[in-house]
Amino acid sequence: MISGLDRDYTGSVRGPHRIGFVFQEPVLLPWMRAVRNLEVTCDISSDTALGALEQVGLAACADLYPSQMSLGQQRRLALARAFAIKPQLLLLDEAFVSLDEKLADEMMGVFEALRSDMPVSTILVTHDMTEARRLADRIITLATDG
């Protein structure tokens, strides 16, 4: 609802217009190379896209298709896309799930560096309390009574 992707609810949601997303699965355009994934989805120049790839350590992968990239590289591309639009709000849904401990730690470091360069309000959904403690200023736990 916050993102505007689900409109089947009663009530209203007010928030910023520029929202960056990092989904649980990278959700990339498989028929486009990494640099084009950024240019098209973020409406940015090739130079800006290449700079965004460099920020996440993917400068050498600019001409690769998502299927030619590892899961970690695809997640870096998703992070680059989220930050390339200069979001007013960032939504992360299990952004570091399915990665081994070392790669998850590395990806969280990339996220921390990006957020340090561009502070942005962030909502992080995770089942990993260690991840939440590392990345969050405030933690809200949701649970069901069942």
VMD Tcl script that builds the backbone (N, CA, C; Angstrom):
set m [mol new atoms 438]
animate dup $m
set s [atomselect $m all]
$s set {name element resname resid chain x y z} {
  {N N MET 1 A 0.823 -1.185 0.000}
  {CA C MET 1 A 0.000 0.000 0.000}
  {C C MET 1 A 0.869 1.251 0.000}
  {N N ILE 2 A 1.926 1.246 0.787}
  {CA C ILE 2 A 2.820 2.403 0.814}
  {C C ILE 2 A 3.409 2.657 -0.570}
  {N N SER 3 A 3.757 1.589 -1.251}
  {CA C SER 3 A 4.396 1.697 -2.561}
  {C C SER 3 A 3.443 2.108 -3.665}
  {N N GLY 4 A 2.162 1.890 -3.445}
  {CA C GLY 4 A 1.195 2.150 -4.496}
  {C C GLY 4 A 0.950 0.948 -5.382}
  {N N LEU 5 A 1.633 -0.158 -5.118}
  {CA C LEU 5 A 1.456 -1.361 -5.931}
  {C C LEU 5 A 0.145 -2.069 -5.625}
  {N N ASP 6 A -0.343 -1.952 -4.401}
  {CA C ASP 6 A -1.611 -2.564 -4.005}
  {C C ASP 6 A -2.593 -1.433 -3.718}
  {N N ARG 7 A -3.607 -1.342 -4.520}
  {CA C ARG 7 A -4.590 -0.262 -4.359}
  {C C ARG 7 A -5.935 -0.790 -3.858}
  {N N ASP 8 A -5.982 -2.072 -3.490}
  {CA C ASP 8 A -7.227 -2.686 -3.036}
  {C C ASP 8 A -7.335 -2.584 -1.512}
  {N N TYR 9 A -7.624 -1.379 -1.026}
  {CA C TYR 9 A -7.785 -1.146 0.407}
  {C C TYR 9 A -8.677 0.063 0.617}
  {N N THR 10 A -9.175 0.176 1.811}
  {CA C THR 10 A -9.999 1.323 2.169}
  {C C THR 10 A -9.127 2.294 2.959}
  {N N GLY 11 A -9.230 3.554 2.654}
  {CA C GLY 11 A -8.433 4.555 3.361}
  {C C GLY 11 A -7.505 5.264 2.396}
  {N N SER 12 A -6.536 5.936 2.949}
  {CA C SER 12 A -5.598 6.664 2.106}
  {C C SER 12 A -4.191 6.530 2.667}
  {N N VAL 13 A -3.244 6.659 1.779}
  {CA C VAL 13 A -1.826 6.631 2.138}
  {C C VAL 13 A -1.198 7.865 1.518}
  {N N ARG 14 A -0.540 8.654 2.338}
  {CA C ARG 14 A 0.162 9.835 1.841}
  {C C ARG 14 A 1.653 9.611 2.054}
  {N N GLY 15 A 2.393 9.973 1.066}
  {CA C GLY 15 A 3.833 9.810 1.187}
  {C C GLY 15 A 4.532 10.438 0.003}
  {N N PRO 16 A 5.818 10.245 -0.074}
  {CA C PRO 16 A 6.598 10.855 -1.144}
  {C C PRO 16 A 6.293 10.209 -2.502}
  {N N HIS 17 A 6.658 10.907 -3.545}
  {CA C HIS 17 A 6.412 10.421 -4.902}
  {C C HIS 17 A 7.536 9.522 -5.409}
  {N N ARG 18 A 8.757 9.786 -5.000}
  {CA C ARG 18 A 9.898 8.984 -5.463}
  {C C ARG 18 A 10.211 7.906 -4.433}
  {N N ILE 19 A 9.792 6.694 -4.738}
  {CA C ILE 19 A 10.016 5.571 -3.835}
  {C C ILE 19 A 10.918 4.566 -4.527}
  {N N GLY 20 A 12.019 4.223 -3.861}
  {CA C GLY 20 A 12.916 3.194 -4.362}
  {C C GLY 20 A 12.527 1.856 -3.761}
  {N N PHE 21 A 12.661 0.810 -4.562}
  {CA C PHE 21 A 12.282 -0.532 -4.133}
  {C C PHE 21 A 13.447 -1.485 -4.278}
  {N N VAL 22 A 13.590 -2.380 -3.309}
  {CA C VAL 22 A 14.443 -3.548 -3.459}
  {C C VAL 22 A 13.583 -4.717 -3.001}
  {N N PHE 23 A 13.143 -5.511 -3.972}
  {CA C PHE 23 A 12.255 -6.621 -3.685}
  {C C PHE 23 A 13.032 -7.848 -3.225}
  {N N GLN 24 A 12.299 -8.829 -2.700}
  {CA C GLN 24 A 12.913 -10.075 -2.238}
  {C C GLN 24 A 13.656 -10.767 -3.384}
  {N N GLU 25 A 13.070 -10.768 -4.556}
  {CA C GLU 25 A 13.737 -11.241 -5.771}
  {C C GLU 25 A 14.136 -9.990 -6.547}
  {N N PRO 26 A 15.293 -10.004 -7.219}
  {CA C PRO 26 A 15.788 -8.783 -7.846}
  {C C PRO 26 A 14.867 -8.084 -8.854}
  {N N VAL 27 A 13.940 -8.752 -9.509}
  {CA C VAL 27 A 12.984 -8.153 -10.448}
  {C C VAL 27 A 13.686 -7.220 -11.447}
  {N N LEU 28 A 14.442 -7.819 -12.321}
  {CA C LEU 28 A 15.181 -7.080 -13.337}
  {C C LEU 28 A 14.588 -7.374 -14.714}
  {N N LEU 29 A 14.898 -6.545 -15.682}
  {CA C LEU 29 A 14.444 -6.763 -17.054}
  {C C LEU 29 A 15.434 -7.718 -17.722}
  {N N PRO 30 A 15.062 -8.983 -17.909}
  {CA C PRO 30 A 16.018 -10.001 -18.357}
  {C C PRO 30 A 16.537 -9.799 -19.777}
  {N N TRP 31 A 15.824 -9.050 -20.611}
  {CA C TRP 31 A 16.232 -8.840 -21.991}
  {C C TRP 31 A 17.131 -7.616 -22.152}
  {N N MET 32 A 17.460 -6.958 -21.041}
  {CA C MET 32 A 18.313 -5.767 -21.108}
  {C C MET 32 A 19.588 -5.955 -20.292}
  {N N ARG 33 A 20.660 -5.436 -20.806}
  {CA C ARG 33 A 21.938 -5.465 -20.087}
  {C C ARG 33 A 21.809 -4.617 -18.812}
  {N N ALA 34 A 22.735 -4.814 -17.889}
  {CA C ALA 34 A 22.666 -4.143 -16.587}
  {C C ALA 34 A 22.536 -2.630 -16.730}
  {N N VAL 35 A 23.359 -2.023 -17.565}
  {CA C VAL 35 A 23.325 -0.570 -17.709}
  {C C VAL 35 A 21.975 -0.106 -18.251}
  {N N ARG 36 A 21.399 -0.859 -19.187}
  {CA C ARG 36 A 20.086 -0.504 -19.741}
  {C C ARG 36 A 18.980 -0.707 -18.715}
  {N N ASN 37 A 19.141 -1.704 -17.820}
  {CA C ASN 37 A 18.174 -1.898 -16.741}
  {C C ASN 37 A 18.041 -0.627 -15.926}
  {N N LEU 38 A 19.140 0.065 -15.711}
  {CA C LEU 38 A 19.107 1.317 -14.954}
  {C C LEU 38 A 18.618 2.477 -15.804}
  {N N GLU 39 A 19.122 2.600 -17.010}
  {CA C GLU 39 A 18.728 3.716 -17.874}
  {C C GLU 39 A 17.211 3.740 -18.081}
  {N N VAL 40 A 16.651 2.605 -18.399}
  {CA C VAL 40 A 15.232 2.528 -18.744}
  {C C VAL 40 A 14.345 2.665 -17.509}
  {N N THR 41 A 14.621 1.904 -16.464}
  {CA C THR 41 A 13.728 1.906 -15.306}
  {C C THR 41 A 13.857 3.173 -14.468}
  {N N CYS 42 A 15.023 3.816 -14.518}
  {CA C CYS 42 A 15.238 5.021 -13.708}
  {C C CYS 42 A 15.193 6.302 -14.527}
  {N N ASP 43 A 15.100 6.170 -15.849}
  {CA C ASP 43 A 15.099 7.315 -16.747}
  {C C ASP 43 A 16.322 8.192 -16.495}
  {N N ILE 44 A 17.487 7.548 -16.584}
  {CA C ILE 44 A 18.755 8.242 -16.359}
  {C C ILE 44 A 19.668 8.044 -17.561}
  {N N SER 45 A 20.683 8.885 -17.652}
  {CA C SER 45 A 21.644 8.801 -18.760}
  {C C SER 45 A 22.555 7.590 -18.580}
  {N N SER 46 A 23.232 7.253 -19.654}
  {CA C SER 46 A 24.187 6.142 -19.618}
  {C C SER 46 A 25.306 6.424 -18.617}
  {N N ASP 47 A 25.801 7.663 -18.599}
  {CA C ASP 47 A 26.869 8.024 -17.658}
  {C C ASP 47 A 26.409 7.884 -16.209}
  {N N THR 48 A 25.183 8.333 -15.928}
  {CA C THR 48 A 24.637 8.219 -14.571}
  {C C THR 48 A 24.463 6.753 -14.198}
  {N N ALA 49 A 23.982 5.948 -15.143}
  {CA C ALA 49 A 23.803 4.515 -14.896}
  {C C ALA 49 A 25.146 3.838 -14.624}
  {N N LEU 50 A 26.157 4.185 -15.406}
  {CA C LEU 50 A 27.487 3.602 -15.191}
  {C C LEU 50 A 28.039 4.004 -13.828}
  {N N GLY 51 A 27.787 5.237 -13.414}
  {CA C GLY 51 A 28.208 5.685 -12.082}
  {C C GLY 51 A 27.506 4.911 -10.985}
  {N N ALA 52 A 26.215 4.638 -11.169}
  {CA C ALA 52 A 25.451 3.868 -10.184}
  {C C ALA 52 A 25.977 2.438 -10.102}
  {N N LEU 53 A 26.340 1.865 -11.240}
  {CA C LEU 53 A 26.914 0.514 -11.241}
  {C C LEU 53 A 28.259 0.502 -10.522}
  {N N GLU 54 A 29.044 1.538 -10.748}
  {CA C GLU 54 A 30.344 1.639 -10.079}
  {C C GLU 54 A 30.176 1.725 -8.563}
  {N N GLN 55 A 29.163 2.459 -8.099}
  {CA C GLN 55 A 28.931 2.601 -6.656}
  {C C GLN 55 A 28.662 1.267 -5.973}
  {N N VAL 56 A 28.070 0.325 -6.696}
  {CA C VAL 56 A 27.758 -0.978 -6.084}
  {C C VAL 56 A 28.740 -2.064 -6.506}
  {N N GLY 57 A 29.834 -1.669 -7.145}
  {CA C GLY 57 A 30.863 -2.637 -7.518}
  {C C GLY 57 A 30.550 -3.442 -8.765}
  {N N LEU 58 A 29.725 -2.898 -9.664}
  {CA C LEU 58 A 29.344 -3.635 -10.866}
  {C C LEU 58 A 29.812 -2.972 -12.163}
  {N N ALA 59 A 30.795 -2.105 -12.093}
  {CA C ALA 59 A 31.255 -1.407 -13.295}
  {C C ALA 59 A 31.637 -2.392 -14.396}
  {N N ALA 60 A 32.248 -3.500 -14.044}
  {CA C ALA 60 A 32.678 -4.493 -15.029}
  {C C ALA 60 A 31.517 -5.325 -15.573}
  {N N CYS 61 A 30.339 -5.187 -14.995}
  {CA C CYS 61 A 29.170 -5.991 -15.398}
  {C C CYS 61 A 28.159 -5.202 -16.212}
  {N N ALA 62 A 28.499 -4.001 -16.629}
  {CA C ALA 62 A 27.543 -3.123 -17.303}
  {C C ALA 62 A 26.896 -3.765 -18.523}
  {N N ASP 63 A 27.645 -4.585 -19.251}
  {CA C ASP 63 A 27.117 -5.173 -20.482}
  {C C ASP 63 A 26.575 -6.588 -20.306}
  {N N LEU 64 A 26.465 -7.034 -19.071}
  {CA C LEU 64 A 25.916 -8.369 -18.818}
  {C C LEU 64 A 24.401 -8.318 -18.691}
  {N N TYR 65 A 23.758 -9.392 -19.130}
  {CA C TYR 65 A 22.330 -9.560 -18.899}
  {C C TYR 65 A 22.145 -10.135 -17.499}
  {N N PRO 66 A 21.005 -9.901 -16.864}
  {CA C PRO 66 A 20.792 -10.446 -15.518}
  {C C PRO 66 A 21.073 -11.953 -15.414}
  {N N SER 67 A 20.718 -12.716 -16.440}
  {CA C SER 67 A 20.950 -14.175 -16.401}
  {C C SER 67 A 22.431 -14.532 -16.397}
  {N N GLN 68 A 23.290 -13.598 -16.775}
  {CA C GLN 68 A 24.732 -13.822 -16.776}
  {C C GLN 68 A 25.378 -13.400 -15.453}
  {N N MET 69 A 24.554 -12.882 -14.550}
  {CA C MET 69 A 25.054 -12.371 -13.277}
  {C C MET 69 A 24.690 -13.335 -12.150}
  {N N SER 70 A 25.522 -13.346 -11.126}
  {CA C SER 70 A 25.207 -14.138 -9.934}
  {C C SER 70 A 24.053 -13.474 -9.183}
  {N N LEU 71 A 23.459 -14.188 -8.233}
  {CA C LEU 71 A 22.387 -13.612 -7.425}
  {C C LEU 71 A 22.884 -12.375 -6.680}
  {N N GLY 72 A 24.093 -12.437 -6.151}
  {CA C GLY 72 A 24.659 -11.275 -5.454}
  {C C GLY 72 A 24.799 -10.072 -6.375}
  {N N GLN 73 A 25.235 -10.307 -7.616}
  {CA C GLN 73 A 25.363 -9.212 -8.583}
  {C C GLN 73 A 23.985 -8.659 -8.956}
  {N N GLN 74 A 23.005 -9.537 -9.100}
  {CA C GLN 74 A 21.650 -9.078 -9.402}
  {C C GLN 74 A 21.112 -8.215 -8.264}
  {N N ARG 75 A 21.412 -8.611 -7.043}
  {CA C ARG 75 A 20.955 -7.810 -5.894}
  {C C ARG 75 A 21.669 -6.467 -5.838}
  {N N ARG 76 A 22.926 -6.432 -6.217}
  {CA C ARG 76 A 23.646 -5.153 -6.293}
  {C C ARG 76 A 22.998 -4.258 -7.345}
  {N N LEU 77 A 22.616 -4.846 -8.472}
  {CA C LEU 77 A 21.949 -4.083 -9.522}
  {C C LEU 77 A 20.612 -3.533 -9.016}
  {N N ALA 78 A 19.884 -4.335 -8.262}
  {CA C ALA 78 A 18.616 -3.871 -7.686}
  {C C ALA 78 A 18.850 -2.711 -6.710}
  {N N LEU 79 A 19.922 -2.794 -5.913}
  {CA C LEU 79 A 20.261 -1.681 -5.010}
  {C C LEU 79 A 20.631 -0.424 -5.807}
  {N N ALA 80 A 21.425 -0.617 -6.857}
  {CA C ALA 80 A 21.811 0.528 -7.695}
  {C C ALA 80 A 20.569 1.195 -8.269}
  {N N ARG 81 A 19.617 0.398 -8.724}
  {CA C ARG 81 A 18.380 0.944 -9.294}
  {C C ARG 81 A 17.601 1.735 -8.236}
  {N N ALA 82 A 17.507 1.182 -7.040}
  {CA C ALA 82 A 16.749 1.846 -5.977}
  {C C ALA 82 A 17.342 3.208 -5.625}
  {N N PHE 83 A 18.656 3.297 -5.584}
  {CA C PHE 83 A 19.302 4.556 -5.212}
  {C C PHE 83 A 19.459 5.520 -6.394}
  {N N ALA 84 A 19.471 4.993 -7.619}
  {CA C ALA 84 A 19.688 5.837 -8.802}
  {C C ALA 84 A 18.579 6.862 -9.001}
  {N N ILE 85 A 17.390 6.580 -8.498}
  {CA C ILE 85 A 16.296 7.535 -8.673}
  {C C ILE 85 A 16.303 8.620 -7.604}
  {N N LYS 86 A 17.288 8.556 -6.704}
  {CA C LYS 86 A 17.369 9.508 -5.583}
  {C C LYS 86 A 16.038 9.513 -4.818}
  {N N PRO 87 A 15.706 8.367 -4.208}
  {CA C PRO 87 A 14.390 8.208 -3.581}
  {C C PRO 87 A 14.200 9.087 -2.352}
  {N N GLN 88 A 12.945 9.420 -2.121}
  {CA C GLN 88 A 12.558 10.114 -0.890}
  {C C GLN 88 A 12.212 9.088 0.189}
  {N N LEU 89 A 11.908 7.875 -0.245}
  {CA C LEU 89 A 11.612 6.750 0.637}
  {C C LEU 89 A 12.143 5.499 -0.035}
  {N N LEU 90 A 12.714 4.605 0.755}
  {CA C LEU 90 A 13.255 3.355 0.229}
  {C C LEU 90 A 12.559 2.200 0.928}
  {N N LEU 91 A 12.020 1.275 0.147}
  {CA C LEU 91 A 11.362 0.085 0.680}
  {C C LEU 91 A 12.202 -1.134 0.333}
  {N N LEU 92 A 12.627 -1.869 1.352}
  {CA C LEU 92 A 13.399 -3.094 1.149}
  {C C LEU 92 A 12.614 -4.264 1.721}
  {N N ASP 93 A 12.321 -5.246 0.875}
  {CA C ASP 93 A 11.583 -6.431 1.284}
  {C C ASP 93 A 12.515 -7.633 1.225}
  {N N GLU 94 A 13.028 -8.025 2.389}
  {CA C GLU 94 A 13.925 -9.181 2.466}
  {C C GLU 94 A 15.041 -9.072 1.422}
  {N N ALA 95 A 15.655 -7.918 1.332}
  {CA C ALA 95 A 16.633 -7.627 0.286}
  {C C ALA 95 A 17.895 -8.484 0.347}
  {N N PHE 96 A 18.186 -9.062 1.506}
  {CA C PHE 96 A 19.436 -9.816 1.654}
  {C C PHE 96 A 19.192 -11.297 1.926}
  {N N VAL 97 A 17.967 -11.759 1.710}
  {CA C VAL 97 A 17.607 -13.146 1.949}
  {C C VAL 97 A 18.229 -14.031 0.852}
  {N N SER 98 A 18.439 -15.284 1.153}
  {CA C SER 98 A 18.971 -16.288 0.214}
  {C C SER 98 A 20.442 -16.073 -0.134}
  {N N LEU 99 A 21.116 -15.243 0.616}
  {CA C LEU 99 A 22.547 -15.048 0.398}
  {C C LEU 99 A 23.297 -15.718 1.540}
  {N N ASP 100 A 24.483 -16.259 1.247}
  {CA C ASP 100 A 25.258 -16.828 2.351}
  {C C ASP 100 A 25.696 -15.702 3.281}
  {N N GLU 101 A 26.126 -16.076 4.467}
  {CA C GLU 101 A 26.423 -15.086 5.509}
  {C C GLU 101 A 27.440 -14.043 5.057}
  {N N LYS 102 A 28.485 -14.484 4.381}
  {CA C LYS 102 A 29.536 -13.566 3.940}
  {C C LYS 102 A 28.991 -12.581 2.902}
  {N N LEU 103 A 28.240 -13.085 1.928}
  {CA C LEU 103 A 27.704 -12.219 0.889}
  {C C LEU 103 A 26.639 -11.280 1.456}
  {N N ALA 104 A 25.806 -11.769 2.373}
  {CA C ALA 104 A 24.809 -10.912 3.010}
  {C C ALA 104 A 25.492 -9.762 3.752}
  {N N ASP 105 A 26.576 -10.078 4.470}
  {CA C ASP 105 A 27.332 -9.047 5.184}
  {C C ASP 105 A 27.900 -8.027 4.205}
  {N N GLU 106 A 28.430 -8.510 3.100}
  {CA C GLU 106 A 28.987 -7.628 2.079}
  {C C GLU 106 A 27.893 -6.731 1.481}
  {N N MET 107 A 26.731 -7.307 1.193}
  {CA C MET 107 A 25.622 -6.540 0.618}
  {C C MET 107 A 25.096 -5.494 1.596}
  {N N MET 108 A 25.035 -5.853 2.875}
  {CA C MET 108 A 24.604 -4.861 3.864}
  {C C MET 108 A 25.609 -3.721 3.938}
  {N N GLY 109 A 26.902 -4.039 3.777}
  {CA C GLY 109 A 27.923 -2.992 3.735}
  {C C GLY 109 A 27.734 -2.063 2.545}
  {N N VAL 110 A 27.400 -2.620 1.389}
  {CA C VAL 110 A 27.128 -1.807 0.201}
  {C C VAL 110 A 25.924 -0.900 0.471}
  {N N PHE 111 A 24.874 -1.476 1.048}
  {CA C PHE 111 A 23.680 -0.688 1.380}
  {C C PHE 111 A 24.032 0.437 2.360}
  {N N GLU 112 A 24.802 0.124 3.397}
  {CA C GLU 112 A 25.173 1.140 4.385}
  {C C GLU 112 A 25.965 2.278 3.734}
  {N N ALA 113 A 26.865 1.938 2.811}
  {CA C ALA 113 A 27.658 2.961 2.128}
  {C C ALA 113 A 26.767 3.838 1.250}
  {N N LEU 114 A 25.840 3.223 0.521}
  {CA C LEU 114 A 24.922 3.993 -0.320}
  {C C LEU 114 A 24.064 4.918 0.523}
  {N N ARG 115 A 23.546 4.386 1.621}
  {CA C ARG 115 A 22.669 5.191 2.486}
  {C C ARG 115 A 23.469 6.286 3.188}
  {N N SER 116 A 24.736 6.052 3.453}
  {CA C SER 116 A 25.581 7.078 4.058}
  {C C SER 116 A 25.785 8.247 3.085}
  {N N ASP 117 A 25.957 7.913 1.806}
  {CA C ASP 117 A 26.129 8.943 0.778}
  {C C ASP 117 A 24.827 9.666 0.456}
  {N N MET 118 A 23.704 8.956 0.603}
  {CA C MET 118 A 22.400 9.519 0.279}
  {C C MET 118 A 21.411 9.108 1.371}
  {N N PRO 119 A 21.402 9.819 2.484}
  {CA C PRO 119 A 20.470 9.460 3.558}
  {C C PRO 119 A 19.032 9.476 3.051}
  {N N VAL 120 A 18.300 8.417 3.360}
  {CA C VAL 120 A 16.921 8.299 2.911}
  {C C VAL 120 A 16.131 7.499 3.943}
  {N N SER 121 A 14.921 7.922 4.219}
  {CA C SER 121 A 14.057 7.157 5.107}
  {C C SER 121 A 13.842 5.786 4.480}
  {N N THR 122 A 13.963 4.754 5.286}
  {CA C THR 122 A 13.924 3.387 4.770}
  {C C THR 122 A 13.018 2.531 5.623}
  {N N ILE 123 A 12.213 1.727 4.949}
  {CA C ILE 123 A 11.444 0.685 5.628}
  {C C ILE 123 A 12.026 -0.640 5.169}
  {N N LEU 124 A 12.535 -1.387 6.119}
  {CA C LEU 124 A 13.183 -2.663 5.851}
  {C C LEU 124 A 12.320 -3.776 6.431}
  {N N VAL 125 A 11.911 -4.706 5.591}
  {CA C VAL 125 A 11.187 -5.885 6.052}
  {C C VAL 125 A 12.183 -7.036 6.095}
  {N N THR 126 A 12.297 -7.661 7.254}
  {CA C THR 126 A 13.223 -8.782 7.401}
  {C C THR 126 A 12.751 -9.703 8.509}
  {N N HIS 127 A 13.148 -10.964 8.403}
  {CA C HIS 127 A 12.912 -11.933 9.477}
  {C C HIS 127 A 14.172 -12.114 10.315}
  {N N ASP 128 A 15.249 -11.451 9.932}
  {CA C ASP 128 A 16.560 -11.625 10.559}
  {C C ASP 128 A 16.816 -10.467 11.534}
  {N N MET 129 A 16.718 -10.755 12.828}
  {CA C MET 129 A 16.895 -9.705 13.829}
  {C C MET 129 A 18.314 -9.139 13.847}
  {N N THR 130 A 19.307 -9.950 13.511}
  {CA C THR 130 A 20.677 -9.441 13.444}
  {C C THR 130 A 20.777 -8.377 12.352}
  {N N GLU 131 A 20.169 -8.654 11.214}
  {CA C GLU 131 A 20.124 -7.693 10.109}
  {C C GLU 131 A 19.376 -6.423 10.528}
  {N N ALA 132 A 18.255 -6.601 11.198}
  {CA C ALA 132 A 17.460 -5.456 11.654}
  {C C ALA 132 A 18.267 -4.594 12.616}
  {N N ARG 133 A 18.933 -5.231 13.562}
  {CA C ARG 133 A 19.732 -4.466 14.538}
  {C C ARG 133 A 20.862 -3.704 13.860}
  {N N ARG 134 A 21.446 -4.309 12.852}
  {CA C ARG 134 A 22.559 -3.663 12.155}
  {C C ARG 134 A 22.101 -2.465 11.326}
  {N N LEU 135 A 20.960 -2.585 10.674}
  {CA C LEU 135 A 20.565 -1.586 9.686}
  {C C LEU 135 A 19.522 -0.575 10.149}
  {N N ALA 136 A 18.838 -0.875 11.245}
  {CA C ALA 136 A 17.695 -0.042 11.627}
  {C C ALA 136 A 18.009 0.908 12.776}
  {N N ASP 137 A 17.359 2.058 12.750}
  {CA C ASP 137 A 17.378 2.981 13.880}
  {C C ASP 137 A 16.267 2.624 14.864}
  {N N ARG 138 A 15.189 2.072 14.304}
  {CA C ARG 138 A 14.040 1.687 15.113}
  {C C ARG 138 A 13.490 0.384 14.553}
  {N N ILE 139 A 13.127 -0.539 15.443}
  {CA C ILE 139 A 12.603 -1.844 15.024}
  {C C ILE 139 A 11.168 -1.974 15.515}
  {N N ILE 140 A 10.294 -2.334 14.605}
  {CA C ILE 140 A 8.908 -2.630 14.926}
  {C C ILE 140 A 8.673 -4.079 14.562}
  {N N THR 141 A 8.206 -4.880 15.516}
  {CA C THR 141 A 7.977 -6.293 15.281}
  {C C THR 141 A 6.479 -6.537 15.074}
  {N N LEU 142 A 6.152 -7.200 13.981}
  {CA C LEU 142 A 4.775 -7.554 13.700}
  {C C LEU 142 A 4.610 -9.057 13.926}
  {N N ALA 143 A 3.524 -9.441 14.539}
  {CA C ALA 143 A 3.272 -10.864 14.791}
  {C C ALA 143 A 1.780 -11.114 14.761}
  {N N THR 144 A 1.423 -12.362 14.545}
  {CA C THR 144 A 0.021 -12.749 14.572}
  {C C THR 144 A -0.245 -13.503 15.875}
  {N N ASP 145 A -1.495 -13.604 16.240}
  {CA C ASP 145 A -1.883 -14.322 17.454}
  {C C ASP 145 A -2.234 -15.762 17.123}
  {N N GLY 146 A -1.454 -16.437 16.392}
  {CA C GLY 146 A -1.859 -17.775 16.024}
  {C C GLY 146 A -0.769 -18.677 15.939}
}
mol reanalyze $m
mol bondsrecalc $m
mol representation Tube
mol addrep $m
